[in-house]
């Protein structure tokens, strides 16, 4: 037994708080870069799409392309983390992320930006998946809450500062500068990871990548999203819902997803191990993640549109307006994380968070272009607090109830399903928003007669279907456009309300298991030792079991657990 323990790296030993923070430093910068890259462009997205001549569908796909790439690659990164060097994987994902982000800054049209965002999304999939896996390796579930509270605070700085910084940069130097901002920070993250992150060696296992499953999953999900986005829009380069193209596309998508599920039962190293669904905690957490993902992604995408297109805010003002939601999410994440670490219990906090998520999504369905901002701030604060209580903790409880050898697959698949749901949800809501806005604008302009050249020019521009620059529209037209977008955005949030109810039900039925005090690295060491013992017993056979029984009997006698008798002595001698 001692030999086995000596062969393991010191990373499995208990770390001091200082050692944990040193190890987390590179991870914190990595997550900071990932979060900042999304928030720094969120407030300038309406301007980006308008400058590149895109329409509402293009707006949705600039977001969706990255989310789709993130979703499809997240389980692949997670599976690789169970097989090969996690530190190298993390560094590769940072490089891909930076390359995609930098090239995005040179895009000259919406199509190019959408394509390049795929590269950025692949890198983001690695960052979001691997960082949580690495944290689980070095910190036990019981202690993880308080450390993640600190990480959450740093991430809140990126989330709060990102929109503000993005707005200032956009107003000063243009939106392209936002894509170049993460590059120096990513270089710092790479250096810190190289010198501060020391992980236990990955157990040697045959590296078998499920390429067939990956291709089938990507094809099925991508075709489903394209079908949702272009269906019912023959005049905008799409097709009718009841057309041959529509039937073929959804048929191939369904066949691909069914084939993907079948393949996962037979391959040696499935991307989504179907055995995970035997775990009640994993299955219910996935269901809850599907619902939470829609609310999370929808608010990040559509709030920027609401503030800029329905309230005429500049990118900087739009960033300032999102602060209440970020404060709610940051405060809940840090406070609840500390309480979970202190008491070792999580379920009550997550149930409260689910209720707040339902309330927040419902309140957003009441938005109008002239809703007093103080009420808008209350609405998004409530939603942010709900998401902060639930989102990270879903991953935590899955990691707590999953064998360490399947840590990567389990963690990444919770994020995978959340990303898939968020991507599909944003696509559906974006498609519905485009239709709703078009209807609202048509109704709003019934009987409208332009009375100036500016109004005529504005109407011609709106007729092209491009996302308008609201602050440049004449006042009479601006009010109609703002009302159209506000009512449309409020309408699409009705999709998130019943899904939030589903999340509450799923969390209510989660097993209330106490959090472990062992890190994943310690559990992996124990698993390796148990496997070694089982192999030794299998090789030696019955004599090993007999010796073990004799040792146990002798220990009981020496401690006085049983009296020393002639029978016991004869048994020992035999």
Secondary structure, DSSP 8 states (H G I E B T S, - for coil): -HHHHHTS-GGGS---HHHHHHHHHHHHHHHHHHHHHHHHHHTTHHHHHHHTT-BHHHHHHHHHHHHHHHHHHHHHHHHHHTTS-HHHHHHHHHHHHHHHHHHHTT--SHHHHHHHHHHHHHHHHHHHHHHHHHHHHHS-HHHHHHHHHHHHHHHHHHHHHHHHHHHHHHHHH-THHHHHTHHHHHHHHHHHHHHH--------------HHHHHHHHHHHHHHHHHHHHBT-GGGT-B-TTSHHHHHHHHHHHHHHHHHHHHHTTSTT-SS-GGGGGSHHHHHHHHHHHHHHHHHHHHHHHHHHIIIIIS---HHHHHHHTHHHHHHHHHHHHHHHHHHHHHS--HHHHHHHHHHHHHHHHHHTT--TT--HHHHHHHHHHHHHHHHHHHHHHHHHHHHTS-GGGHHHHHHHHHHHHHHHHHHHHHHHHHHHHHHHHHHHHHHTTT----SHHHHHHHHHHHTTB---GGGS-HHHHHHHHHHHHHHHHHHTHHHHHHHHHHHHHHHTS------SS-HHHHHHHHHHHHHHHHHHHHHTHHHHHHHHHHHHHHHHHTTSS---HHHHHHHH-
